[in-house]
Amino acid sequence: MEIRGLSATGIRDFLQCKLKVVFRYDREIPSIKNDHARIGIAVHEALEQFTRRMLAKKSFPDSSDYEFAITQFMNCATEEGLGDMGFYADGKQMITEFIDRYDPSEEIVDVEHFFKIETPDGVPIVGAMDKVRKLNDDTIEIVDYKTSRNAMTAWQLKDDIQLSMYDLAASIIWPEYSNRVLTLDYVRINKTVSSYRTSEQRETFREFLVSVWHQMNKLDENEVRGRINNLCGWCDYKTYCPAYAEFVKSQDLKLTPLAEMDNDEFLEHWVQVSDMKNTLESRQREMKMIASEKAVQGESISSKDKELYTTQAARTNYDVDDVAGIIPEGDLLDVLAVNKSKLDRYLKERPDLRDSLSRVAKVSYNAPVYRVKEIKNNEKDANDRSDSDTNAA
């Protein structure tokens, strides 16, 4: 196994499951992409080609630019094998709304900037930045497009490996800029989240890369074993993984009464159930794809005493203009609701109304989401001291 350089994806693979590193760098093992990955590739390609086109035109986009970008998306999506028509509609909407927001006054340094460089410590790093733009004489912004439905928080971004890699690479490639803003642009939900790295954080990340590089080069592909985790269901290589195959075949989940568990057992069981849930949900998605394909071909899935069938809930929608033409004007406020995404876009055109609307906004919260995190040693020591002080009191 030959590793020629560290990428953010490769590092995440190494931390998540070392067998995935072996699969990724073994050129004889093809990855199996899902439709979420395919639409991401197609949207990225369309946005890159659109931006290059607009840099040459130096103008606001017109109808031909919309058509060009959507054609680029469609061609790439079909080439990648995207089969879900819903994803095609999503992609076209993302691209259209991205073009709606395009600002030709941006000072773009480069688009899809590929880098393959060595850090000052001699570690080779590789990657590609979707967009690099100049904010002022001292600052550039590195933008990475995302097509996911949920955005990371600024707090989560401070430890993001991909952004740390971009920050380090940009500091080497463009040393004339002393500041670097790191931004994730969620084109599906029209939201950007930004972060930055201090010189101390950059130094720590360099040390981290040295350690990872040495450890990855010591991997023996004949001894590495797969590790079941909550991302197994999304893995491009799960078809080849013995650990995943064994996990799927196994149905041994001991449901010990929760009241009998201590905290350690409870947390271990929580992680086990979460891993199994995510993996089984991914398995069900695969089964749905196969069932849908058989349905398209007119085939049914049945046995002697069971049959797979489908139901489809209907959703009724109304055009606002049509409704407004029927319902008396005085009653409209009783039946119409505000679309927050459209309101946010409207406020970009009318920022003078933002403060007034923020005062009347009503915030509601969903049910709490529980997650398990690792406790760092210094945090654990502080908790232990707190417990000791409480007990002493």
C-alpha positions as CSV (number, residue, x, y, z in Angstrom):
1,M,0.0,0.0,0.0
2,E,1.5,3.3,-1.1
3,I,0.3,6.6,0.5
4,R,1.7,9.6,-1.5
5,G,0.0,12.3,0.6
6,L,-2.4,13.1,3.4
7,S,-5.9,14.3,2.5
8,A,-8.5,15.4,5.0
9,T,-10.7,12.4,3.9
10,G,-7.8,10.0,4.4
11,I,-7.1,11.4,7.9
12,R,-10.8,11.0,8.8
13,D,-10.7,7.4,7.5
14,F,-7.6,6.6,9.6
15,L,-9.2,7.9,12.7
16,Q,-12.5,6.2,12.0
17,C,-11.4,2.8,10.7
18,K,-7.9,1.9,9.6
19,L,-9.2,-0.8,7.2
20,K,-11.0,2.0,5.2
21,V,-7.5,3.5,4.6
22,V,-6.3,0.2,3.1
23,F,-9.4,0.1,0.9
24,R,-9.1,3.7,-0.2
25,Y,-5.4,3.5,-1.2
26,D,-5.7,0.1,-2.8
27,R,-6.4,1.1,-6.4
28,E,-7.9,-2.4,-7.2
29,I,-10.8,-1.9,-4.9
30,P,-13.4,0.5,-6.3
31,S,-15.5,2.6,-4.0
32,I,-19.3,2.3,-4.2
33,K,-20.8,5.8,-4.1
34,N,-24.4,6.5,-2.8
35,D,-26.7,9.1,-4.4
36,H,-25.8,11.7,-1.7
37,A,-22.1,11.5,-2.8
38,R,-23.2,11.6,-6.5
39,I,-25.2,14.8,-6.2
40,G,-22.4,16.4,-4.2
41,I,-20.0,15.7,-7.1
42,A,-22.4,17.0,-9.7
43,V,-23.3,20.2,-7.8
44,H,-19.6,20.9,-7.2
45,E,-18.8,20.5,-10.9
46,A,-21.6,22.8,-12.0
47,L,-20.7,25.5,-9.5
48,E,-17.0,25.3,-10.5
49,Q,-17.8,25.6,-14.2
50,F,-20.4,28.4,-13.7
51,T,-17.9,30.4,-11.6
52,R,-15.2,30.1,-14.2
53,R,-17.6,31.2,-16.9
54,M,-18.6,34.3,-14.9
55,L,-15.0,35.2,-14.2
56,A,-14.5,35.4,-17.9
57,K,-17.8,37.3,-18.5
58,K,-17.3,39.8,-15.6
59,S,-21.1,40.5,-15.4
60,F,-24.2,39.5,-13.7
61,P,-25.6,36.1,-14.8
62,D,-28.3,36.0,-17.4
63,S,-30.6,33.1,-18.5
64,S,-27.9,31.5,-20.6
65,D,-25.7,31.2,-17.5
66,Y,-28.5,29.4,-15.6
67,E,-29.0,27.0,-18.5
68,F,-25.3,26.4,-18.7
69,A,-24.9,25.6,-15.0
70,I,-27.9,23.3,-14.9
71,T,-26.7,21.5,-18.1
72,Q,-23.3,21.0,-16.4
73,F,-25.1,19.5,-13.4
74,M,-27.3,17.2,-15.4
75,N,-24.4,15.9,-17.5
76,C,-22.2,15.2,-14.5
77,A,-25.1,13.6,-12.5
78,T,-26.0,11.2,-15.2
79,E,-22.3,10.4,-15.8
80,E,-22.0,9.6,-12.1
81,G,-25.0,7.3,-12.2
82,L,-27.4,9.4,-10.1
83,G,-30.7,7.6,-10.4
84,D,-33.1,9.3,-7.9
85,M,-35.2,12.0,-9.8
86,G,-35.7,13.8,-6.5
87,F,-32.0,14.4,-6.3
88,Y,-32.0,15.9,-9.8
89,A,-34.7,18.4,-8.7
90,D,-32.7,19.2,-5.5
91,G,-29.6,19.8,-7.5
92,K,-31.3,22.2,-10.0
93,Q,-32.8,24.1,-7.1
94,M,-29.4,24.4,-5.3
95,I,-27.7,25.7,-8.5
96,T,-30.5,28.1,-9.3
97,E,-30.5,29.7,-5.9
98,F,-26.7,29.8,-5.9
99,I,-26.7,31.8,-9.1
100,D,-29.4,34.1,-7.7
101,R,-26.9,35.0,-5.0
102,Y,-23.9,35.4,-7.3
103,D,-21.9,38.6,-6.8
104,P,-19.7,39.6,-9.7
105,S,-17.8,42.1,-7.5
106,E,-16.1,39.3,-5.6
107,E,-12.4,39.2,-5.9
108,I,-11.9,35.5,-6.6
109,V,-8.3,34.3,-6.3
110,D,-9.0,30.9,-7.7
111,V,-11.6,28.2,-8.2
112,E,-11.2,24.5,-7.4
113,H,-7.6,25.1,-6.5
114,F,-5.8,21.8,-6.3
115,F,-2.7,21.6,-4.1
116,K,-0.1,19.0,-3.5
117,I,2.6,20.4,-1.2
118,E,4.8,19.6,1.7
119,T,4.4,21.1,5.2
120,P,7.4,22.7,6.9
121,D,7.8,19.3,8.7
122,G,8.0,17.4,5.4
123,V,4.5,15.9,5.4
124,P,2.9,15.8,1.9
125,I,-0.7,17.1,1.9
126,V,-3.2,17.1,-0.9
127,G,-6.6,18.6,-1.5
128,A,-8.7,21.1,-3.5
129,M,-10.3,24.3,-2.4
130,D,-13.7,25.1,-4.0
131,K,-13.2,28.8,-4.0
132,V,-10.6,31.3,-2.7
133,R,-11.5,34.9,-2.6
134,K,-9.8,38.1,-1.4
135,L,-11.6,40.0,1.3
136,N,-8.9,42.7,1.8
137,D,-5.2,43.2,1.4
138,D,-4.5,41.0,4.5
139,T,-7.3,38.4,4.3
140,I,-8.5,35.7,2.0
141,E,-11.5,33.4,2.5
142,I,-11.4,29.7,1.6
143,V,-14.9,28.5,0.8
144,D,-16.0,24.8,0.7
145,Y,-19.4,24.0,-0.8
146,K,-21.6,21.5,1.1
147,T,-24.9,19.9,-0.1
148,S,-26.0,18.5,3.2
149,R,-29.3,19.5,4.8
150,N,-27.8,20.3,8.3
151,A,-25.0,22.8,8.9
152,M,-22.2,22.5,11.4
153,T,-21.9,25.1,14.1
154,A,-19.0,27.5,14.4
155,W,-18.0,25.6,17.5
156,Q,-17.8,22.4,15.6
157,L,-15.8,24.0,12.8
158,K,-12.9,24.9,15.1
159,D,-11.8,21.3,15.2
160,D,-12.7,20.4,11.6
161,I,-9.8,18.6,9.9
162,Q,-10.6,19.7,6.4
163,L,-10.7,23.4,7.3
164,S,-7.5,23.0,9.3
165,M,-5.9,21.5,6.2
166,Y,-7.1,24.4,4.0
167,D,-5.7,26.9,6.5
168,L,-2.3,25.3,6.6
169,A,-2.1,24.9,2.9
170,A,-3.3,28.5,2.2
171,S,-0.6,29.8,4.6
172,I,2.0,28.1,2.5
173,I,0.6,28.9,-0.9
174,W,-0.4,32.5,-0.3
175,P,2.0,33.8,2.5
176,E,1.2,37.4,1.5
177,Y,-2.1,37.1,3.3
178,S,-1.8,37.0,7.1
179,N,-5.4,36.2,7.8
180,R,-7.5,33.3,6.5
181,V,-11.3,32.9,6.9
182,L,-12.5,29.3,6.6
183,T,-16.1,29.0,5.4
184,L,-18.5,26.2,4.7
185,D,-21.2,27.3,2.2
186,Y,-24.3,25.1,2.6
187,V,-25.8,25.6,-0.8
188,R,-28.9,23.5,-0.1
189,I,-30.1,25.6,2.8
190,N,-28.4,28.9,1.8
191,K,-26.3,29.2,5.0
192,T,-22.6,29.9,5.6
193,V,-20.6,29.1,8.7
194,S,-17.1,30.5,9.2
195,S,-14.1,29.9,11.4
196,Y,-10.4,30.6,11.6
197,R,-7.2,29.1,13.0
198,T,-4.8,30.8,15.4
199,S,-1.0,30.3,15.0
200,E,-1.1,28.0,18.0
201,Q,-3.9,25.9,16.5
202,R,-2.0,25.7,13.2
203,E,1.2,24.5,15.0
204,T,-0.8,21.9,16.9
205,F,-2.3,20.7,13.6
206,R,1.1,20.4,12.0
207,E,2.2,18.2,14.9
208,F,-1.0,16.1,14.4
209,L,-0.2,15.6,10.7
210,V,3.3,14.4,11.5
211,S,1.9,11.8,13.9
212,V,-0.8,10.7,11.5
213,W,1.7,10.5,8.6
214,H,4.1,8.3,10.5
215,Q,1.3,6.0,11.8
216,M,-0.4,5.6,8.4
217,N,2.9,4.6,6.8
218,K,3.4,1.9,9.5
219,L,0.0,0.3,8.6
220,D,0.3,-3.4,7.6
221,E,-2.6,-4.0,5.3
222,N,-2.5,-7.7,6.1
223,E,-3.1,-7.1,9.8
224,V,-5.5,-4.2,9.8
225,R,-9.1,-5.1,10.9
226,G,-12.3,-3.2,10.4
227,R,-13.9,-1.3,13.3
228,I,-17.7,-1.1,13.5
229,N,-18.9,2.5,14.1
230,N,-21.9,4.7,13.5
231,L,-20.6,5.6,10.0
232,C,-20.3,2.1,8.6
233,G,-23.6,2.3,6.8
234,W,-22.3,5.3,4.7
235,C,-18.9,3.7,4.0
236,D,-18.1,3.3,0.2
237,Y,-16.3,0.0,1.0
238,K,-18.7,-1.8,3.3
239,T,-19.3,-4.4,0.6
240,Y,-15.7,-5.6,1.0
241,C,-15.4,-5.3,4.8
242,P,-15.4,-8.6,6.8
243,A,-16.3,-6.8,10.0
244,Y,-19.4,-5.2,8.4
245,A,-20.4,-8.5,6.9
246,E,-20.2,-10.2,10.2
247,F,-22.0,-7.4,11.9
248,V,-24.9,-7.6,9.4
249,K,-25.2,-11.3,9.9
250,S,-25.2,-11.0,13.7
251,Q,-28.4,-10.4,15.6
252,D,-26.9,-10.7,19.0
253,L,-27.8,-7.6,20.9
254,K,-28.2,-8.2,24.6
255,L,-31.0,-6.1,26.0
256,T,-30.0,-6.0,29.7
257,P,-32.6,-4.1,31.8
258,L,-31.5,-0.5,31.8
259,A,-32.1,-0.1,35.5
260,E,-29.4,-2.7,36.2
261,M,-26.7,-0.8,34.3
262,D,-24.1,1.4,35.8
263,N,-23.0,4.6,34.0
264,D,-20.1,2.8,32.1
265,E,-22.4,0.0,30.9
266,F,-25.1,2.5,30.0
267,L,-22.8,4.6,27.8
268,E,-21.3,1.6,26.2
269,H,-24.7,0.2,25.4
270,W,-25.8,3.7,24.0
271,V,-22.9,3.7,21.6
272,Q,-23.6,0.0,20.6
273,V,-27.3,0.8,19.9
274,S,-26.5,4.0,18.0
275,D,-23.9,2.2,15.8
276,M,-26.4,-0.6,15.1
277,K,-29.3,1.8,14.4
278,N,-27.3,3.8,11.8
279,T,-25.9,0.7,10.1
280,L,-29.3,-0.9,9.9
281,E,-30.9,2.3,8.6
282,S,-28.3,2.3,5.8
283,R,-29.1,-1.3,5.1
284,Q,-32.8,-0.5,4.8
285,R,-32.0,2.3,2.4
286,E,-30.1,-0.2,0.2
287,M,-33.0,-2.6,0.3
288,K,-35.4,0.2,-0.7
289,M,-33.3,1.0,-3.7
290,I,-33.4,-2.6,-4.8
291,A,-37.1,-2.8,-4.2
292,S,-37.7,0.4,-6.2
293,E,-35.6,-0.9,-9.1
294,K,-37.6,-4.2,-9.1
295,A,-40.9,-2.1,-9.1
296,V,-39.7,-0.1,-12.1
297,Q,-39.1,-3.4,-13.9
298,G,-42.6,-4.6,-12.9
299,E,-41.3,-7.3,-10.5
300,S,-42.8,-8.0,-7.1
301,I,-41.1,-9.3,-4.0
302,S,-43.1,-12.0,-2.3
303,S,-42.8,-15.3,-0.6
304,K,-45.3,-18.0,0.4
305,D,-46.7,-15.9,3.3
306,K,-45.3,-12.4,2.8
307,E,-45.4,-9.7,0.2
308,L,-43.7,-6.3,0.0
309,Y,-46.1,-3.5,-1.0
310,T,-45.9,0.3,-1.0
311,T,-48.1,3.1,0.1
312,Q,-47.6,6.7,-0.8
313,A,-49.0,9.6,1.2
314,A,-50.5,12.5,-0.8
315,R,-49.5,16.1,-0.1
316,T,-51.8,18.9,-1.2
317,N,-50.2,22.3,-2.0
318,Y,-51.7,25.6,-3.1
319,D,-50.2,28.4,-5.1
320,V,-50.2,31.6,-3.0
321,D,-51.4,33.8,-5.9
322,D,-54.3,31.4,-6.6
323,V,-55.4,31.4,-3.0
324,A,-55.1,35.2,-2.7
325,G,-57.4,35.5,-5.6
326,I,-60.1,33.4,-3.9
327,I,-60.0,34.1,-0.2
328,P,-61.1,37.6,1.0
329,E,-58.1,39.8,1.8
330,G,-59.1,40.2,5.4
331,D,-59.0,36.5,6.0
332,L,-55.6,35.8,4.3
333,L,-53.6,36.2,7.5
334,D,-55.6,33.4,9.1
335,V,-54.5,30.8,6.5
336,L,-51.1,31.9,5.2
337,A,-47.8,31.1,6.9
338,V,-44.4,32.8,6.6
339,N,-41.7,30.8,4.7
340,K,-38.5,31.4,6.7
341,S,-36.1,30.6,3.8
342,K,-38.0,33.0,1.5
343,L,-38.1,35.7,4.2
344,D,-34.4,35.4,4.8
345,R,-33.8,35.9,1.0
346,Y,-36.2,38.9,1.0
347,L,-34.3,40.5,3.9
348,K,-31.1,40.5,1.9
349,E,-32.9,42.9,-0.4
350,R,-34.5,44.8,2.6
351,P,-31.9,44.7,5.4
352,D,-33.7,47.8,6.9
353,L,-36.5,45.5,8.1
354,R,-34.3,42.9,9.8
355,D,-34.2,44.5,13.3
356,S,-38.0,45.0,13.3
357,L,-38.6,41.4,12.3
358,S,-36.1,40.0,14.8
359,R,-38.1,41.7,17.6
360,V,-41.3,39.8,16.6
361,A,-39.6,36.5,15.8
362,K,-40.7,33.5,17.9
363,V,-38.2,30.8,18.6
364,S,-39.2,27.2,19.4
365,Y,-37.0,24.2,20.2
366,N,-37.2,20.6,19.1
367,A,-36.8,17.7,21.5
368,P,-33.2,17.5,22.9
369,V,-30.7,15.4,21.0
370,Y,-28.4,13.2,23.1
371,R,-24.9,12.3,21.9
372,V,-21.9,10.6,23.5
373,K,-18.5,12.5,23.5
374,E,-15.1,11.5,24.8
375,I,-14.0,13.3,27.9
376,K,-10.5,14.8,27.7
377,N,-8.1,14.0,30.6
378,N,-8.0,17.5,32.0
379,E,-11.8,17.7,31.9
380,K,-12.1,14.3,33.6
381,D,-9.7,15.4,36.3
382,A,-11.7,18.5,36.9
383,N,-14.9,16.4,37.3
384,D,-13.1,14.1,39.7
385,R,-11.9,17.0,41.8
386,S,-15.5,18.4,41.8
387,D,-16.9,15.1,42.9
388,S,-14.2,14.9,45.7
389,D,-15.1,18.3,46.9
390,T,-18.8,17.5,47.0
391,N,-18.1,14.3,48.9
392,A,-15.9,16.1,51.4
393,A,-18.6,18.7,52.0
